[in-house]
Amino acid sequence: MDAPLYPPSQAYEPPIVLAYPMTTANTAIAILLADPAAKAILLREIPGFESRIGNEPLKPHLGNLSPRSLVQFGVFQADALDRVDIQLRALPAAQGHGQ
């Protein structure tokens, strides 16, 4: 059997990346750390933030995990993340970053 032939695309339109509000539930830790204002909030509101995410097995996954997803493992407390979310709302919306 012969494989079907597909004509070439006429025009590629890249996807549009929409701005979204950063929260501790929808934004990866790596993205929050890449934003200086968000990083400052995290470091101010969560004592020892960098040491909590600094273990070697966790480091490769910081682009996939949000802070809120680590509450169930005791890495962060929900009340501290609630305080972070309040302050993140005041920041401008992030532009995509793989969301």
C-alpha positions in Angstrom: 0.0 0.0 0.0 1.3 3.5 -0.9 1.4 6.3 1.7 -0.9 9.2 1.0 0.6 12.3 -0.4 -0.1 15.5 1.4 0.3 18.9 -0.3 2.6 21.4 1.4 1.1 23.9 3.8 0.2 27.2 2.1 1.0 29.5 5.1 2.1 28.7 8.6 0.6 30.8 11.3 2.4 30.6 14.6 0.2 30.3 17.7 -0.6 33.4 19.6 0.7 33.3 23.2 -1.8 35.0 25.5 -0.9 36.8 28.7 -2.1 35.1 31.8 -2.0 36.0 35.5 0.6 34.2 37.5 -0.5 32.2 40.5 1.0 29.5 42.6 -1.3 27.0 41.1 -0.9 27.7 37.3 2.7 28.8 37.0 5.8 26.6 37.2 8.4 27.3 39.9 11.0 28.0 37.2 8.8 30.6 35.6 8.2 32.3 38.9 11.9 32.3 39.7 12.7 33.8 36.2 10.5 36.8 37.0 12.4 39.1 39.4 9.3 40.6 41.0 7.7 37.1 41.6 10.9 35.7 42.9 11.2 38.6 45.4 7.7 37.8 46.6 8.5 34.1 47.0 11.7 34.8 48.9 10.0 37.3 51.2 6.9 35.3 52.0 8.4 31.7 52.3 11.4 31.5 54.5 14.0 29.1 53.1 12.2 28.9 49.7 15.4 28.2 47.8 16.5 25.4 50.2 13.1 23.8 49.9 13.4 23.4 46.1 17.2 23.0 46.1 17.4 19.2 46.4 18.9 17.5 43.3 16.1 15.1 42.5 13.6 18.1 42.4 15.7 20.5 40.4 15.0 19.0 36.9 11.2 19.3 37.5 10.9 22.9 38.5 9.7 23.8 35.0 6.8 21.3 35.4 5.7 21.8 39.0 3.9 24.7 40.6 4.4 25.6 44.2 0.8 24.6 44.9 1.4 21.1 43.6 4.0 20.6 46.3 1.7 21.4 49.2 0.6 17.8 49.5 4.3 16.7 50.1 4.8 19.3 52.8 7.3 21.4 50.8 5.0 24.5 51.1 2.2 25.6 53.3 -1.1 26.6 51.7 -1.5 29.8 53.8 2.0 31.0 52.7 1.0 30.4 49.1 -2.2 32.3 49.6 -0.2 35.3 50.7 2.0 34.9 47.6 -1.0 34.8 45.3 -2.4 38.0 46.7 0.8 39.8 45.8 1.2 38.1 42.4 -2.2 39.5 41.4 -0.6 43.0 41.6 2.0 42.1 39.0 1.5 42.5 35.2 0.4 39.3 33.4 3.1 37.0 32.2 3.6 36.4 28.5 3.3 32.7 27.8 6.5 31.0 29.0 5.3 27.6 27.8 1.9 27.6 29.3 
